[in-house]
Amino acid sequence: MSGDDDTTAAEASLRRAVEQLCGDGSGDGGEAAQEAVQAFADGSGKTWTPEQETQIRAMVDQIRKLRDLNRPGGGWWRRRREWRARGRLANMMMAGGPELLNEAELRHWKNHALVELMLKFMDTAMKQHDTVETLARIEALNAVTYEDYQRAKKALAEKKAAVG
């Protein structure tokens, strides 16, 4: 399956999820949203070998675990698990190289942003304006590259440093 086919499948899944969320309540919008997130995670602008794809997915999963363990509280046991997870992620980073790490970080961010966008509309039915806005945000999110992500992250950090 080519990169264009992946993108088309991801966009089709996202559109179906958004349409179900703005519908009259028939159908399972939550299931469609999960399918859309998975399709979005699988679609990438660059073609990777199956081995690289496996490494990227493992890094995304490890980043997710590490961020989950890195929340306040939890005691020494969670700190120990966090320390071990950091070690595993560091090993994956060294084995995979910077290009795979960048792709994993970008995918993690995109998944998180997409979930936040979908959760915004899970409680209520979407209006036509909400649907258009959501689809525009999804398309913009899908178009983000790692360089765009880093620029925005740097600008946000500079803005926070200037305020604080």
N, CA, C and O of each residue as an XYZ file, in Angstrom:
656
protein
N       0.843     -1.167      0.000
C       0.000      0.000      0.000
C       0.890      1.234      0.000
O       1.812      1.333      0.810
N       0.625      2.167     -0.895
C       1.465      3.351     -1.013
C       1.093      4.388      0.034
O       0.086      4.244      0.728
N       1.907      5.434      0.148
C       1.664      6.502      1.108
C       0.370      7.238      0.813
O      -0.338      7.637      1.738
N       0.038      7.431     -0.508
C      -1.203      8.099     -0.871
C      -2.411      7.277     -0.458
O      -3.412      7.834     -0.007
N      -2.334      5.960     -0.605
C      -3.432      5.085     -0.187
C      -3.627      5.165      1.323
O      -4.759      5.179      1.806
N      -2.512      5.219      2.075
C      -2.598      5.336      3.528
C      -3.271      6.636      3.921
O      -4.135      6.656      4.797
N      -2.871      7.735      3.264
C      -3.440      9.040      3.572
C      -4.921      9.064      3.240
O      -5.717      9.592      4.017
N      -5.305      8.505      2.106
C      -6.704      8.468      1.701
C      -7.524      7.652      2.698
O      -8.620      8.068      3.076
N      -7.020      6.515      3.125
C      -7.742      5.686      4.097
C      -7.878      6.417      5.430
O      -8.935      6.365      6.059
N      -6.824      7.093      5.863
C      -6.877      7.837      7.127
C      -7.888      8.966      7.032
O      -8.686      9.161      7.948
N      -7.863      9.720      5.925
C      -8.813     10.814      5.759
C     -10.244     10.305      5.693
O     -11.147     10.924      6.255
N     -10.463      9.183      5.013
C     -11.811      8.619      4.917
C     -12.311      8.194      6.303
O     -13.474      8.419      6.639
N     -11.435      7.583      7.103
C     -11.828      7.177      8.452
C     -12.141      8.391      9.315
O     -13.103      8.386     10.084
N     -11.326      9.424      9.184
C     -11.568     10.638      9.972
C     -12.869     11.311      9.564
O     -13.632     11.755     10.421
N     -13.127     11.389      8.281
C     -14.375     12.003      7.823
C     -15.588     11.213      8.331
O     -16.587     11.799      8.748
N     -15.491      9.883      8.293
C     -16.600      9.063      8.768
C     -16.826      9.274     10.264
O     -17.966      9.339     10.724
N     -15.730      9.379     11.019
C     -15.849      9.613     12.460
C     -16.497     10.957     12.735
O     -17.374     11.063     13.593
N     -16.074     11.980     12.015
C     -16.652     13.311     12.218
C     -18.119     13.316     11.824
O     -18.941     13.918     12.515
N     -18.458     12.656     10.724
C     -19.856     12.595     10.309
C     -20.711     11.866     11.337
O     -21.841     12.278     11.598
N     -20.194     10.797     11.921
C     -20.953     10.081     12.947
C     -21.087     10.908     14.209
O     -22.113     10.845     14.886
N     -20.067     11.680     14.532
C     -20.153     12.527     15.719
C     -21.181     13.632     15.537
O     -21.822     14.043     16.504
N     -21.350     14.121     14.307
C     -22.319     15.196     14.096
C     -23.692     14.655     13.723
O     -24.616     15.436     13.494
N     -23.844     13.350     13.658
C     -25.120     12.734     13.298
C     -26.125     12.795     14.428
O     -25.918     13.482     15.428
N     -27.204     12.075     14.258
C     -28.305     12.097     15.217
C     -28.111     11.125     16.371
O     -29.043     10.901     17.143
N     -26.949     10.552     16.506
C     -26.692      9.643     17.613
C     -26.690      8.194     17.198
O     -26.268      7.334     17.970
N     -27.161      7.894     15.967
C     -27.122      6.504     15.519
C     -25.704      6.167     15.107
O     -25.007      7.005     14.535
N     -25.277      4.973     15.385
C     -23.897      4.583     15.097
C     -23.026      4.832     16.312
O     -23.419      5.529     17.247
N     -21.873      4.267     16.283
C     -20.959      4.385     17.408
C     -19.841      5.361     17.044
O     -18.866      4.983     16.395
N     -19.989      6.604     17.462
C     -18.987      7.629     17.180
C     -17.673      7.346     17.865
O     -16.614      7.652     17.317
N     -17.715      6.762     19.067
C     -16.487      6.449     19.790
C     -15.656      5.418     19.057
O     -14.436      5.550     18.956
N     -16.318      4.391     18.543
C     -15.604      3.354     17.790
C     -15.025      3.938     16.502
O     -13.899      3.622     16.118
N     -15.799      4.786     15.848
C     -15.319      5.417     14.620
C     -14.139      6.322     14.913
O     -13.200      6.391     14.120
N     -14.172      7.018     16.037
C     -13.061      7.892     16.406
C     -11.804      7.074     16.683
O     -10.709      7.474     16.286
N     -11.946      5.929     17.362
C     -10.789      5.079     17.615
C     -10.203      4.555     16.311
O      -8.984      4.511     16.145
N     -11.069      4.162     15.393
C     -10.611      3.680     14.093
C      -9.887      4.800     13.334
O      -8.880      4.566     12.665
N     -10.421      6.014     13.455
C      -9.802      7.150     12.781
C      -8.430      7.458     13.355
O      -7.491      7.743     12.611
N      -8.312      7.402     14.672
C      -7.019      7.654     15.303
C      -6.014      6.610     14.859
O      -4.864      6.949     14.579
N      -6.417      5.348     14.787
C      -5.516      4.284     14.348
C      -5.104      4.494     12.893
O      -3.931      4.346     12.548
N      -6.073      4.840     12.039
C      -5.750      5.082     10.631
C      -4.830      6.282     10.490
O      -3.924      6.285      9.657
N      -5.064      7.295     11.303
C      -4.226      8.495     11.274
C      -2.814      8.153     11.720
O      -1.844      8.658     11.154
N      -2.692      7.304     12.724
C      -1.373      6.921     13.225
C      -0.611      6.097     12.200
O       0.615      6.176     12.123
N      -1.328      5.312     11.416
C      -0.672      4.470     10.427
C      -0.222      5.250      9.203
O       0.758      4.882      8.555
N      -0.925      6.317      8.884
C      -0.593      7.098      7.700
C       0.603      7.985      7.968
O       0.668      8.656      8.998
N       1.530      7.992      7.065
C       2.731      8.804      7.209
C       3.093      9.381      5.860
O       2.843      8.766      4.823
N       3.682     10.558      5.874
C       4.074     11.187      4.635
C       5.233     10.477      3.963
O       5.435     10.645      2.761
N       5.987      9.701      4.689
C       7.164      9.033      4.156
C       6.948      7.524      4.238
O       6.306      7.022      5.160
N       7.486      6.828      3.276
C       7.366      5.374      3.324
C       8.517      4.812      4.146
O       9.677      5.171      3.943
N       8.184      3.938      5.063
C       9.162      3.313      5.944
C       9.161      1.820      5.673
O       8.155      1.256      5.242
N      10.284      1.193      5.927
C      10.337     -0.256      5.808
C       9.536     -0.852      6.960
O       9.312     -0.179      7.966
N       9.101     -2.100      6.827
C       8.353     -2.706      7.925
C       9.130     -2.697      9.254
O       8.540     -2.510     10.318
N      10.434     -2.897      9.184
C      11.242     -2.876     10.410
C      11.261     -1.479     11.022
O      11.133     -1.333     12.238
N      11.418     -0.457     10.191
C      11.409      0.910     10.696
C      10.046      1.277     11.267
O       9.953      1.941     12.299
N       8.991      0.840     10.587
C       7.632      1.110     11.058
C       7.408      0.480     12.436
O       6.798      1.091     13.314
N       7.900     -0.732     12.613
C       7.795     -1.401     13.911
C       8.555     -0.631     14.981
O       8.063     -0.463     16.097
N       9.752     -0.163     14.646
C      10.536      0.619     15.600
C       9.827      1.922     15.953
O       9.806      2.315     17.120
N       9.250      2.592     14.969
C       8.543      3.850     15.221
C       7.357      3.612     16.142
O       7.145      4.358     17.098
N       6.589      2.575     15.855
C       5.421      2.286     16.701
C       5.834      1.932     18.133
O       5.166      2.319     19.092
N       6.931      1.200     18.266
C       7.419      0.866     19.604
C       7.862      2.126     20.344
O       7.606      2.263     21.540
N       8.520      3.044     19.645
C       8.938      4.302     20.280
C       7.740      5.151     20.678
O       7.731      5.748     21.755
N       6.722      5.209     19.813
C       5.506      5.966     20.147
C       4.875      5.382     21.403
O       4.471      6.116     22.305
N       4.793      4.063     21.455
C       4.217      3.399     22.626
C       5.047      3.681     23.876
O       4.492      3.912     24.950
N       6.360      3.663     23.742
C       7.235      3.911     24.893
C       7.132      5.370     25.346
O       7.146      5.641     26.547
N       7.028      6.307     24.406
C       6.846      7.720     24.760
C       5.542      7.885     25.529
O       5.485      8.605     26.527
N       4.497      7.214     25.057
C       3.189      7.299     25.719
C       3.273      6.745     27.147
O       2.743      7.345     28.082
N       3.941      5.600     27.307
C       4.089      5.012     28.640
C       4.874      5.922     29.565
O       4.517      6.106     30.728
N       5.953      6.492     29.030
C       6.804      7.363     29.839
C       6.047      8.611     30.279
O       6.164      9.030     31.431
N       5.285      9.200     29.394
C       4.516     10.394     29.760
C       3.426     10.055     30.760
O       3.089     10.875     31.614
N       2.875      8.862     30.662
C       1.874      8.431     31.641
C       2.505      8.242     33.013
O       1.910      8.604     34.028
N       3.699      7.679     33.047
C       4.383      7.455     34.325
C       4.947      8.740     34.913
O       5.238      8.788     36.108
N       5.107      9.770     34.112
C       5.747     10.995     34.539
C       4.778     11.990     35.192
O       5.092     13.178     35.271
N       3.647     11.548     35.644
C       2.723     12.466     36.313
C       3.026     12.497     37.809
O       3.664     11.584     38.334
N       2.573     13.540     38.492
C       2.901     13.676     39.921
C       2.306     12.553     40.786
O       1.295     11.941     40.440
N       2.960     12.314     41.901
C       2.495     11.295     42.849
C       2.938      9.907     42.438
O       3.758      9.741     41.534
N       2.392      8.924     43.105
C       2.661      7.551     42.726
C       3.732      6.853     43.530
O       3.803      5.624     43.528
N       4.556      7.601     44.208
C       5.536      6.970     45.081
C       6.753      6.427     44.356
O       6.960      6.659     43.165
N       7.545      5.701     45.116
C       8.827      5.222     44.613
C       8.676      4.160     43.533
O       9.527      4.056     42.649
N       7.596      3.360     43.590
C       7.430      2.299     42.612
C       7.219      2.878     41.214
O       7.800      2.391     40.244
N       6.390      3.915     41.112
C       6.181      4.536     39.804
C       7.448      5.241     39.332
O       7.758      5.220     38.141
N       8.179      5.863     40.248
C       9.446      6.495     39.863
C      10.425      5.456     39.315
O      11.157      5.716     38.360
N      10.424      4.286     39.931
C      11.303      3.211     39.459
C      10.873      2.746     38.066
O      11.717      2.553     37.190
N       9.577      2.568     37.857
C       9.066      2.176     36.548
C       9.360      3.255     35.507
O       9.678      2.951     34.357
N       9.250      4.524     35.925
C       9.562      5.624     35.022
C      11.044      5.593     34.628
O      11.383      5.787     33.460
N      11.904      5.354     35.586
C      13.337      5.293     35.330
C      13.655      4.180     34.330
O      14.456      4.370     33.415
N      13.024      3.021     34.511
C      13.241      1.900     33.597
C      12.697      2.214     32.199
O      13.312      1.861     31.193
N      11.534      2.884     32.146
C      10.950      3.259     30.856
C      11.852      4.263     30.133
O      11.994      4.201     28.912
N      12.458      5.181     30.878
C      13.399      6.135     30.264
C      14.592      5.391     29.654
O      15.057      5.731     28.566
N      15.074      4.384     30.361
C      16.185      3.594     29.852
C      15.822      2.860     28.575
O      16.607      2.829     27.627
N      14.630      2.265     28.545
C      14.180      1.563     27.337
C      14.041      2.531     26.162
O      14.432      2.216     25.038
N      13.476      3.723     26.437
C      13.322      4.704     25.368
C      14.685      5.177     24.871
O      14.877      5.350     23.667
N      15.620      5.383     25.773
C      16.969      5.794     25.363
C      17.618      4.724     24.485
O      18.265      5.051     23.490
N      17.454      3.469     24.839
C      17.997      2.382     24.017
C      17.358      2.357     22.630
O      18.045      2.162     21.628
N      16.036      2.557     22.578
C      15.340      2.599     21.297
C      15.810      3.781     20.460
O      15.961      3.666     19.244
N      16.043      4.925     21.119
C      16.491      6.117     20.406
C      17.865      5.881     19.785
O      18.111      6.261     18.640
N      18.748      5.258     20.540
C      20.092      5.000     20.014
C      20.053      3.978     18.874
O      20.789      4.111     17.896
N      19.211      2.977     18.998
C      19.125      1.941     17.960
C      18.444      2.467     16.700
O      18.830      2.108     15.587
N      17.440      3.311     16.873
C      16.664      3.772     15.730
C      17.253      4.960     15.001
O      17.098      5.085     13.786
N      17.918      5.823     15.720
C      18.486      7.009     15.091
C      17.538      8.196     15.166
O      16.371      8.047     15.527
N      18.043      9.368     14.824
C      17.263     10.595     14.990
C      16.053     10.692     14.063
O      15.030     11.254     14.455
N      16.144     10.161     12.848
C      15.024     10.266     11.922
C      13.800      9.480     12.421
O      12.671      9.965     12.342
N      14.032      8.278     12.930
C      12.924      7.480     13.466
C      12.366      8.104     14.744
O      11.157      8.082     14.973
N      13.245      8.658     15.573
C      12.793      9.319     16.794
C      11.934     10.527     16.456
O      10.892     10.737     17.076
N      12.355     11.321     15.486
C      11.565     12.485     15.080
C      10.185     12.069     14.597
O       9.185     12.700     14.940
N      10.131     11.004     13.798
C       8.841     10.512     13.305
C       7.973     10.007     14.462
O       6.766     10.248     14.481
N       8.577      9.314     15.416
C       7.827      8.807     16.564
C       7.278      9.962     17.404
O       6.124      9.928     17.833
N       8.102     10.980     17.638
C       7.653     12.131     18.419
C       6.526     12.868     17.705
O       5.559     13.289     18.339
N       6.646     13.024     16.391
C       5.603     13.686     15.610
C       4.303     12.881     15.647
O       3.228     13.452     15.830
N       4.394     11.572     15.476
C       3.182     10.730     15.523
C       2.519     10.783     16.891
O       1.294     10.836     16.990
N       3.329     10.769     17.945
C       2.754     10.850     19.293
C       2.002     12.159     19.457
O       0.882     12.172     19.967
N       2.602     13.245     19.035
C       1.952     14.549     19.150
C       0.675     14.604     18.316
O      -0.348     15.103     18.786
N       0.723     14.098     17.084
C      -0.461     14.110     16.221
C      -1.590     13.277     16.830
O      -2.747     13.697     16.824
N      -1.255     12.105     17.351
C      -2.272     11.260     17.982
C      -2.921     11.980     19.153
O      -4.143     11.977     19.298
N      -2.094     12.595     19.985
C      -2.598     13.317     21.152
C      -3.492     14.481     20.729
O      -4.566     14.679     21.297
N      -3.053     15.249     19.736
C      -3.840     16.387     19.259
C      -5.162     15.926     18.644
O      -6.194     16.565     18.848
N      -5.139     14.835     17.902
C      -6.358     14.319     17.284
C      -7.342     13.814     18.340
O      -8.545     14.051     18.232
N      -6.842     13.132     19.342
C      -7.718     12.647     20.419
C      -8.359     13.827     21.143
O      -9.554     13.797     21.437
N      -7.580     14.860     21.433
C      -8.139     16.058     22.081
C      -9.216     16.686     21.216
O     -10.252     17.114     21.725
N      -8.981     16.745     19.912
C      -9.961     17.314     18.993
C     -11.244     16.492     18.980
O     -12.340     17.052     19.010
N     -11.118     15.177     18.934
C     -12.301     14.316     18.922
C     -13.050     14.364     20.262
O     -14.281     14.348     20.286
N     -12.315     14.421     21.361
C     -12.957     14.461     22.673
C     -13.769     15.735     22.876
O     -14.740     15.754     23.633
N     -13.366     16.781     22.201
C     -14.083     18.060     22.312
C     -15.548     17.891     21.921
O     -16.416     18.582     22.455
N     -15.827     16.983     20.999
C     -17.182     16.836     20.474
C     -17.855     15.527     20.871
O     -18.902     15.193     20.317
N     -17.293     14.781     21.805
C     -17.872     13.487     22.166
C     -19.151     13.628     22.993
O     -20.000     12.738     22.958
N     -19.305     14.723     23.732
C     -20.463     14.870     24.611
C     -21.711     15.363     23.892
O     -22.825     14.994     24.261
N     -21.537     16.184     22.883
C     -22.683     16.795     22.221
C     -22.622     16.525     20.727
O     -21.575     16.190     20.172
N     -23.768     16.681     20.101
C     -23.817     16.524     18.643
C     -23.150     17.740     18.004
O     -23.272     18.863     18.495
N     -22.454     17.499     16.917
C     -21.761     18.580     16.219
C     -22.724     19.291     15.282
O     -23.593     18.674     14.665
N     -22.549     20.581     15.193
C     -23.303     21.362     14.219
C     -22.493     21.404     12.925
O     -21.335     20.988     12.905
N     -23.090     21.900     11.855
C     -22.407     21.942     10.566
C     -21.117     22.757     10.654
O     -20.099     22.373     10.078
N     -21.158     23.875     11.369
C     -19.962     24.705     11.526
C     -18.859     23.929     12.251
O     -17.686     24.025     11.888
N     -19.238     23.167     13.268
C     -18.262     22.363     14.006
C     -17.618     21.306     13.105
O     -16.420     21.041     13.204
N     -18.414     20.717     12.240
C     -17.898     19.697     11.329
C     -16.869     20.290     10.385
O     -15.799     19.716     10.182
N     -17.191     21.437      9.810
C     -16.268     22.091      8.885
C     -14.977     22.465      9.610
O     -13.881     22.243      9.096
N     -15.115     23.030     10.802
C     -13.939     23.421     11.586
C     -13.083     22.208     11.944
O     -11.857     22.259     11.849
N     -13.728     21.123     12.353
C     -12.999     19.916     12.732
C     -12.253     19.320     11.545
O     -11.087     18.944     11.667
N     -12.914     19.235     10.407
C     -12.254     18.691      9.216
C     -11.074     19.570      8.792
O     -10.040     19.056      8.364
N     -11.224     20.883      8.910
C     -10.119     21.788      8.572
C      -8.945     21.584      9.528
O      -7.787     21.579      9.110
N      -9.255     21.416     10.819
C      -8.184     21.172     11.796
C      -7.495     19.835     11.543
O      -6.276     19.730     11.671
N      -8.268     18.822     11.187
C      -7.691     17.505     10.916
C      -6.770     17.573      9.703
O      -5.675     17.010      9.721
N      -7.207     18.258      8.652
C      -6.357     18.394      7.467
C      -5.083     19.160      7.793
O      -4.004     18.798      7.323
N      -5.199     20.220      8.595
C      -4.017     20.987      8.994
C      -3.090     20.127      9.848
O      -1.870     20.173      9.691
N      -3.666     19.355     10.735
C      -2.881     18.479     11.604
C      -2.150     17.418     10.783
O      -0.997     17.093     11.066
N      -2.814     16.890      9.782
C      -2.213     15.862      8.936
C      -1.060     16.417      8.111
O      -0.136     15.684      7.761
N      -1.110     17.714      7.798
C      -0.087     18.339      6.955
C       1.163     18.752      7.738
O       2.173     19.105      7.128
N       1.119     18.716      9.058
C       2.251     19.163      9.876
C       3.443     18.230      9.676
O       3.304     17.007      9.676
N       4.606     18.832      9.506
C       5.848     18.070      9.411
C       6.604     18.219     10.724
O       6.223     19.014     11.583
N       7.665     17.459     10.872
C       8.453     17.537     12.099
C       9.074     18.918     12.252
O       9.162     19.429     13.368
N       9.505     19.529     11.160
C      10.104     20.865     11.226
C       9.085     21.895     11.698
O       9.406     22.764     12.508
N       7.839     21.797     11.186
C       6.772     22.709     11.637
C       6.515     22.529     13.128
O       6.360     23.498     13.872
N       6.475     21.279     13.541
C       6.233     20.958     14.954
C       7.322     21.551     15.836
O       7.019     22.135     16.876
N       8.587     21.412     15.439
C       9.700     21.935     16.235
C       9.676     23.462     16.277
O       9.943     24.056     17.322
N       9.355     24.109     15.134
C       9.273     25.570     15.118
C       8.204     26.068     16.072
O       8.435     27.005     16.836
N       7.032     25.443     16.030
C       5.933     25.845     16.905
C       6.290     25.601     18.370
O       5.980     26.420     19.236
N       6.936     24.482     18.639
C       7.351     24.151     20.009
C       8.364     25.184     20.528
O       8.288     25.608     21.681
N       9.305     25.579     19.675
C      10.313     26.565     20.055
C       9.673     27.934     20.287
O      10.013     28.623     21.249
N       8.755     28.325     19.419
C       8.076     29.610     19.574
C       7.253     29.639     20.858
O       7.213     30.661     21.544
N       6.606     28.544     21.185
C       5.824     28.463     22.421
C       6.744     28.557     23.645
O       6.414     29.229     24.622
N       7.883     27.890     23.589
C       8.842     27.950     24.700
C       9.377     29.368     24.881
O       9.519     29.843     26.007
N       9.675     30.043     23.769
C      10.165     31.425     23.855
C       9.090     32.347     24.418
O       9.391     33.252     25.196
N       7.843     32.119     24.027
C       6.725     32.933     24.529
C       6.560     32.717     26.040
O       6.353     33.676     26.783
N       6.650     31.475     26.486
C       6.531     31.186     27.913
C       7.698     31.797     28.694
O       7.505     32.294     29.804
N       8.899     31.765     28.125
C      10.070     32.332     28.789
C       9.932     33.853     28.884
O      10.342     34.446     29.882
N       9.370     34.479     27.876
C       9.192     35.926     27.895
C       8.144     36.341     28.927
O       8.287     37.381     29.570
N       7.106     35.545     29.086
C       6.042     35.842     30.051
C       6.522     35.570     31.473
O       6.303     36.375     32.378
N       7.176     34.428     31.658
C       7.567     33.978     33.000
C       8.895     34.431     33.348
O       9.380     34.141     34.442
